[in-house]
Amino acid sequence: MAFVKTKVEELPESRVRLDVEVPEADVQHAFEHAASDMAESLRLPGFRKGKAPVPVVIARVGREAVWQEALRGHLDSWFWSAAENSGIRPVASPEVEFEDLPADGGTFKFSATVSVLPKPQVADWTMLEIPFAEAEVPAELVDLELERLRESVAELAPVEGRAVAQGDTVVLDIVGEGVPPQRDYVTEVGADRLVNEIDDALPGMKRGETRTVEIQGQEGPLPVEVTVKEAKEKVLPELDDELARSASEFESLAELRAEIESRLLEQLTEELEIRFREAAADALAGASEVETVEPLVERRTAELWSGIARSLQARGISTETYLTMTGQSAEEVVAHLRAEAEQSLARELVLDAAATQLGIEVADEEIDELIRDQSDEGDDVEESKRLLQENGGYERIRADLRLKKALDEIVASVKRIPVELAAARDKLWTPEKEKEGTKMNIWTPGSEEAR
């Protein structure tokens, strides 16, 4: 769908009015789609059901009837596209008004009045105290990276004279009723690539051996047969200057260790800053009066679940296989995604309100610069910009940058306190904790057994 032009007017009592203009191409597509659907369902003299040509159908039922069908099928999606592009979050169905049916060869205008989420009452973020950890790279972490480097260049040799052990690379067949068969599946024992029941059964097995293992399926235990077809062990090189020269661009182990420490420090600093920003946004959402509503949470949850399903499909894994291999039910995954959806919505709402409070705006030049920075060499930047403007991506980038700017201001203003101080404060007694910890001991039939 092309980008619908939208004008937003705020009304009293948490309501907004959208004045929407749908591009000509989308209007024409809606008409043709409606006419085609009507052609498939109508039975006209001289034609089998669903075989009447579209022009005949239009002549028979009239263009006005086709336009009415087109609006029934597309008005809702046009409204939600306009709402998304405008950054508003409706909490009810809109009241839609338009003067005339669409005309051939023109745009279509309509207005929609809808209730939206009340604006959050944003807390004073300058009073928030957020734990902040300084980046430090322990020597053990550098040693672990060096060990991984050794393992990455290690040779694999067949296991001789012993059973499978942790760290071995094995080739497996996994078959059983209710489980998609896995043939010649290569994995490292203990690498958490399999369900725990299978991973735990591998140590002690020998090449050619088959064991029956029970794994937890969606409807109860499932027996599967696991066969070890091959087993190989890693032969690690010595940790010395020769390893540094053969596995990196450095001439000595000391130089390699220094580079690893510098890289880890940079990565850890970036990761801690990301976590600090998330903690600041979550703390502000928790301290503010933010209202989320069921339809928005459900919509965001569905979006997150669809994203997981698409990722699995791209890797050739069905959702059923994913649930079985991870030992989760669909309900457990959805419950986790629902909590994530509710938290992310609360963050967005409070950051949007903070951006309004701060008077933050994003100019077109800032969006254009971002598009240029993220374009690859040889890309047509102007064409990319045009496509983003047509499909609504341009305005979504503006909204994202606006929230980022708001979070930049908030992060710069909150009080950073050491993690140790925050932990110590959590252990301190307060009257509120006393109230939370005080519970009445009421006897119940199961209380004696629970002791």
Legacy VTK file of the C-alpha trace (Angstrom):
# vtk DataFile Version 3.0
C-alpha trace
ASCII
DATASET POLYDATA
POINTS 451 float
0.000 0.000 0.000
1.214 3.490 -0.837
1.590 6.044 1.938
-1.786 7.598 2.765
-1.678 11.314 3.481
-2.943 12.042 6.960
-3.709 15.139 9.020
-4.211 14.682 12.772
-6.385 16.913 14.972
-6.451 16.317 18.721
-9.901 16.452 20.339
-10.989 16.519 24.004
-11.349 13.354 26.106
-8.456 11.428 24.494
-9.909 11.439 20.996
-8.368 12.382 17.658
-9.674 13.121 14.174
-7.756 11.855 11.154
-8.294 13.451 7.757
-7.026 10.827 5.313
-6.361 10.961 1.576
-5.829 7.605 -0.157
-3.674 7.706 -3.320
-5.296 7.092 -6.699
-3.399 3.827 -7.273
-4.752 2.302 -4.059
-8.280 3.473 -4.794
-8.194 1.890 -8.250
-6.736 -1.337 -6.831
-9.565 -1.525 -4.284
-12.181 -1.101 -7.070
-10.607 -3.808 -9.243
-10.260 -6.164 -6.286
-13.913 -5.693 -5.299
-15.104 -6.204 -8.877
-13.050 -9.394 -9.168
-14.447 -10.756 -5.889
-18.000 -9.997 -7.007
-17.366 -11.710 -10.351
-16.343 -14.905 -8.540
-19.506 -15.030 -6.433
-22.195 -13.891 -8.905
-24.190 -16.130 -11.222
-25.195 -14.247 -14.385
-27.266 -15.521 -17.337
-25.042 -17.013 -20.023
-22.083 -17.602 -17.669
-21.171 -20.294 -15.172
-20.930 -19.136 -11.575
-17.769 -17.107 -11.068
-16.916 -17.034 -14.784
-18.539 -13.727 -15.800
-15.979 -11.150 -17.035
-15.364 -8.219 -14.688
-16.695 -5.577 -17.146
-19.951 -7.544 -17.430
-20.255 -7.702 -13.644
-19.684 -3.951 -13.337
-22.312 -3.267 -16.014
-24.779 -5.575 -14.276
-24.452 -4.426 -10.644
-23.414 -0.819 -11.311
-20.232 1.054 -10.403
-21.766 2.408 -7.206
-22.270 -1.128 -5.840
-18.684 -2.026 -6.699
-17.391 1.103 -4.935
-19.453 0.244 -1.849
-17.932 -3.237 -1.814
-14.451 -1.752 -2.290
-14.907 0.495 0.750
-16.215 -2.390 2.862
-13.090 -4.372 2.066
-10.435 -1.640 2.262
-11.582 1.239 4.481
-10.433 -0.516 7.652
-6.912 -1.161 6.332
-6.662 2.437 5.075
-7.603 3.687 8.528
-5.036 1.485 10.321
-2.334 2.482 7.842
-3.098 6.148 8.520
-3.105 5.523 12.295
0.249 3.724 12.180
1.876 6.347 9.968
0.606 9.101 12.268
1.868 7.386 15.409
-1.526 7.249 17.107
-2.761 4.203 19.012
-6.532 3.704 18.717
-8.314 1.799 21.470
-11.679 1.410 19.736
-13.227 1.232 16.291
-13.287 4.595 14.476
-16.278 6.673 13.455
-15.710 7.112 9.704
-17.231 9.847 7.557
-16.928 10.675 3.858
-18.927 12.880 1.546
-19.031 10.863 -1.653
-18.039 7.488 -3.014
-14.657 7.439 -4.775
-14.578 8.698 -8.349
-12.794 7.020 -11.238
-9.254 8.290 -11.645
-8.944 10.225 -8.381
-7.948 10.006 -4.742
-10.391 9.218 -1.944
-10.771 11.335 1.188
-12.388 10.359 4.468
-12.194 11.363 8.115
-12.053 9.083 11.139
-12.662 10.031 14.758
-11.359 7.541 17.297
-10.533 7.169 20.981
-6.837 6.830 21.743
-4.791 5.973 24.792
-4.731 8.725 27.393
-1.397 10.530 27.454
0.843 9.178 30.222
1.623 11.340 33.241
5.403 11.327 32.930
7.426 11.241 36.139
10.339 13.611 36.774
13.167 11.577 35.287
15.837 13.831 36.788
14.979 12.259 40.151
15.415 8.670 38.944
18.464 6.744 40.180
19.600 4.087 37.716
22.323 1.502 38.478
25.292 1.901 36.119
28.186 -0.544 35.786
31.622 0.505 34.610
33.014 -1.822 31.941
35.802 -4.077 33.181
37.247 -7.064 31.326
38.309 -9.842 33.704
41.340 -11.906 32.685
39.149 -15.027 32.718
37.057 -13.566 29.880
40.173 -13.003 27.757
41.290 -16.562 28.529
37.884 -17.829 27.439
38.185 -15.994 24.113
41.640 -17.482 23.574
40.232 -20.925 24.349
37.480 -20.365 21.779
40.138 -19.382 19.258
41.988 -22.633 19.969
38.756 -24.578 19.498
37.974 -22.781 16.226
41.246 -23.984 14.663
41.254 -27.366 16.379
41.340 -30.531 14.319
38.705 -33.225 14.738
39.941 -36.766 15.271
37.827 -39.920 15.658
37.162 -40.902 19.261
39.113 -44.079 20.060
38.903 -46.321 23.100
36.276 -44.358 25.020
32.625 -43.321 25.034
31.169 -39.969 23.994
32.041 -37.107 26.363
31.199 -33.421 26.790
32.681 -31.314 23.988
32.761 -34.114 21.409
31.255 -33.547 17.980
28.711 -36.238 17.098
26.585 -37.183 14.099
23.124 -38.343 15.192
19.930 -39.858 13.866
16.885 -38.814 15.925
13.579 -40.517 15.059
10.286 -41.075 16.818
6.524 -40.811 16.456
5.242 -37.229 16.609
8.722 -35.782 16.005
10.088 -34.809 12.566
13.030 -37.159 11.868
16.522 -35.677 12.013
19.111 -37.587 9.984
22.866 -36.956 10.117
22.352 -34.170 12.637
25.743 -32.720 13.619
26.109 -31.176 17.054
28.539 -30.641 19.894
27.686 -32.454 23.113
26.781 -29.944 25.813
26.416 -27.001 23.409
22.682 -26.569 24.217
21.626 -27.223 20.639
19.362 -30.101 21.658
16.691 -30.558 24.291
18.199 -31.382 27.672
16.922 -34.978 27.696
18.852 -35.859 24.514
21.930 -33.825 25.406
22.112 -35.496 28.827
21.825 -38.978 27.288
24.788 -38.605 24.903
27.735 -38.797 27.355
28.617 -42.477 27.833
27.180 -43.653 24.509
29.430 -45.337 21.953
29.605 -45.151 18.179
26.760 -47.192 16.649
24.765 -47.286 19.887
21.048 -46.457 19.984
19.159 -45.292 23.058
15.506 -44.552 23.646
15.073 -41.131 25.247
11.840 -39.543 26.477
11.432 -35.872 25.591
8.614 -33.575 26.625
6.129 -32.927 23.793
3.158 -30.594 23.748
0.801 -33.426 24.798
3.121 -35.342 27.124
6.286 -37.465 26.988
7.468 -38.644 23.561
9.917 -41.579 23.151
12.580 -40.994 20.477
15.464 -43.178 19.341
18.894 -41.509 19.327
21.704 -43.185 17.386
25.355 -42.065 17.528
26.686 -42.593 13.981
30.040 -40.830 14.454
31.966 -39.268 17.331
35.017 -37.014 17.061
37.105 -35.126 19.617
38.945 -31.831 19.317
42.735 -31.769 19.161
43.671 -28.297 20.408
46.853 -26.446 19.376
49.228 -25.023 21.984
48.514 -21.531 23.304
51.639 -19.754 22.085
53.032 -17.241 19.576
52.648 -19.799 16.791
48.879 -19.922 17.411
48.749 -16.099 17.299
50.552 -16.041 13.945
48.484 -18.839 12.373
45.049 -17.786 13.643
45.337 -13.967 13.629
47.203 -11.005 12.174
49.418 -10.654 15.261
52.977 -11.872 15.718
52.811 -12.711 19.397
50.385 -14.073 21.968
50.785 -10.895 24.039
49.651 -8.713 21.113
46.708 -11.015 20.461
45.677 -10.938 24.134
45.832 -7.105 24.187
43.658 -6.864 21.058
41.078 -9.263 22.500
40.940 -7.282 25.753
40.476 -3.987 23.849
37.728 -5.454 21.666
35.903 -6.987 24.626
36.093 -3.690 26.519
34.503 -1.857 23.571
31.762 -4.485 23.206
31.071 -4.563 26.948
30.912 -0.750 27.156
28.392 -0.669 24.298
26.312 -3.489 25.818
26.242 -1.842 29.257
25.150 1.471 27.699
22.308 -0.303 25.855
21.208 -1.973 29.090
21.438 1.323 30.960
19.210 3.011 28.357
16.686 0.167 28.622
16.782 0.370 32.419
16.209 4.133 32.300
13.223 3.732 29.961
11.764 0.927 32.095
12.298 2.900 35.312
10.560 5.937 33.831
7.665 3.791 32.611
7.391 2.252 36.077
7.440 5.645 37.816
4.922 7.225 35.404
1.191 6.723 35.048
0.996 4.706 31.826
-2.131 2.941 30.607
-1.980 0.140 28.063
-5.120 -1.542 26.751
-5.849 -5.117 25.772
-6.275 -4.664 21.980
-2.864 -2.969 21.629
-1.124 -5.566 23.772
-2.746 -8.383 21.793
-1.793 -6.735 18.503
1.857 -6.305 19.570
1.988 -9.884 20.916
0.724 -11.192 17.568
3.375 -9.146 15.746
6.150 -10.611 17.916
4.869 -14.176 17.440
4.605 -13.644 13.660
8.213 -12.431 13.632
9.379 -15.624 15.358
7.329 -17.767 12.955
8.837 -16.020 9.914
12.363 -16.468 11.305
11.739 -20.178 11.893
10.227 -20.610 8.431
13.282 -18.970 6.838
15.427 -21.633 8.534
13.108 -24.464 7.512
11.833 -25.119 11.046
8.131 -25.482 11.828
6.687 -23.885 14.951
5.695 -27.368 16.174
9.309 -28.558 15.921
10.532 -25.407 17.669
8.112 -25.911 20.571
9.014 -29.593 20.923
12.781 -29.069 20.754
12.722 -26.173 23.252
10.341 -27.935 25.627
7.829 -25.065 25.608
4.128 -24.925 24.943
2.572 -22.338 22.631
0.831 -20.841 25.663
4.162 -20.367 27.490
5.741 -18.643 24.479
2.725 -16.364 24.025
2.714 -15.498 27.755
6.385 -14.479 27.532
5.751 -12.451 24.373
2.734 -10.813 25.968
4.827 -9.547 28.897
7.422 -8.277 26.421
4.691 -6.573 24.354
3.196 -4.828 27.376
6.606 -3.570 28.526
7.628 -2.321 25.066
4.315 -0.477 24.641
4.727 1.191 28.041
8.234 2.316 27.029
7.019 3.745 23.714
4.079 5.566 25.272
6.113 7.236 28.002
8.938 8.171 25.594
6.391 9.640 23.162
4.890 11.726 25.970
8.379 12.796 27.091
9.221 13.824 23.511
6.104 15.987 23.437
7.000 17.488 26.821
10.505 18.273 25.553
9.211 19.700 22.268
11.307 17.276 20.214
10.871 17.331 16.442
12.744 15.483 13.691
13.538 17.395 10.498
13.481 15.796 7.042
17.216 16.471 6.757
17.898 14.162 9.713
15.930 11.339 8.096
17.648 11.886 4.745
21.052 11.746 6.437
20.167 8.463 8.134
19.006 6.984 4.812
22.301 8.019 3.192
24.351 6.584 6.061
22.572 3.233 5.892
22.641 2.938 2.097
25.222 0.708 0.452
27.593 2.032 -2.164
25.847 2.172 -5.516
22.329 2.399 -4.026
19.985 5.009 -5.470
19.420 7.048 -2.309
16.709 9.205 -3.847
14.817 6.134 -5.043
15.098 4.566 -1.586
13.771 7.789 -0.079
10.860 7.888 -2.554
9.868 4.283 -1.767
10.032 4.957 1.973
7.807 8.007 1.550
5.282 5.987 -0.440
5.013 3.028 1.951
5.047 5.026 5.192
8.575 4.010 6.192
9.777 7.616 6.082
7.383 8.670 8.835
8.146 5.558 10.880
11.823 6.521 10.811
10.821 10.005 11.998
8.865 8.489 14.893
11.756 6.194 15.867
14.270 9.051 15.793
11.938 11.168 17.903
11.763 8.481 20.605
15.542 7.997 20.454
16.097 11.719 20.957
13.765 11.691 23.938
15.638 8.760 25.472
18.955 10.553 24.844
17.677 13.489 26.924
16.374 11.222 29.672
19.578 9.147 29.891
21.645 12.322 30.135
19.490 13.611 33.021
18.921 10.585 35.281
21.209 9.950 38.238
23.749 7.197 37.639
24.551 5.241 40.791
26.985 2.325 41.261
25.471 -1.141 40.939
26.798 -2.015 44.389
24.942 0.947 45.947
21.696 -0.067 44.248
22.111 -3.646 45.506
22.817 -2.446 49.038
19.707 -0.248 49.009
17.585 -3.195 47.912
18.644 -5.024 51.096
17.767 -2.138 53.402
14.631 -2.392 55.537
11.831 0.032 54.686
8.254 0.279 56.022
6.961 -0.581 52.567
8.951 -3.832 52.492
7.685 -4.668 55.967
4.115 -4.335 54.707
4.846 -6.421 51.617
6.465 -9.139 53.691
3.695 -9.387 56.307
1.241 -12.165 55.551
-1.465 -13.804 57.645
-0.904 -17.496 58.307
-4.332 -18.980 57.608
-4.701 -22.771 57.841
-5.913 -24.511 54.720
-6.422 -28.239 54.071
-3.166 -28.340 52.091
-1.066 -26.290 54.480
-0.013 -29.224 56.708
1.186 -31.237 53.694
3.126 -28.236 52.406
5.224 -28.040 55.607
LINES 1 452
451 0 1 2 3 4 5 6 7 8 9 10 11 12 13 14 15 16 17 18 19 20 21 22 23 24 25 26 27 28 29 30 31 32 33 34 35 36 37 38 39 40 41 42 43 44 45 46 47 48 49 50 51 52 53 54 55 56 57 58 59 60 61 62 63 64 65 66 67 68 69 70 71 72 73 74 75 76 77 78 79 80 81 82 83 84 85 86 87 88 89 90 91 92 93 94 95 96 97 98 99 100 101 102 103 104 105 106 107 108 109 110 111 112 113 114 115 116 117 118 119 120 121 122 123 124 125 126 127 128 129 130 131 132 133 134 135 136 137 138 139 140 141 142 143 144 145 146 147 148 149 150 151 152 153 154 155 156 157 158 159 160 161 162 163 164 165 166 167 168 169 170 171 172 173 174 175 176 177 178 179 180 181 182 183 184 185 186 187 188 189 190 191 192 193 194 195 196 197 198 199 200 201 202 203 204 205 206 207 208 209 210 211 212 213 214 215 216 217 218 219 220 221 222 223 224 225 226 227 228 229 230 231 232 233 234 235 236 237 238 239 240 241 242 243 244 245 246 247 248 249 250 251 252 253 254 255 256 257 258 259 260 261 262 263 264 265 266 267 268 269 270 271 272 273 274 275 276 277 278 279 280 281 282 283 284 285 286 287 288 289 290 291 292 293 294 295 296 297 298 299 300 301 302 303 304 305 306 307 308 309 310 311 312 313 314 315 316 317 318 319 320 321 322 323 324 325 326 327 328 329 330 331 332 333 334 335 336 337 338 339 340 341 342 343 344 345 346 347 348 349 350 351 352 353 354 355 356 357 358 359 360 361 362 363 364 365 366 367 368 369 370 371 372 373 374 375 376 377 378 379 380 381 382 383 384 385 386 387 388 389 390 391 392 393 394 395 396 397 398 399 400 401 402 403 404 405 406 407 408 409 410 411 412 413 414 415 416 417 418 419 420 421 422 423 424 425 426 427 428 429 430 431 432 433 434 435 436 437 438 439 440 441 442 443 444 445 446 447 448 449 450
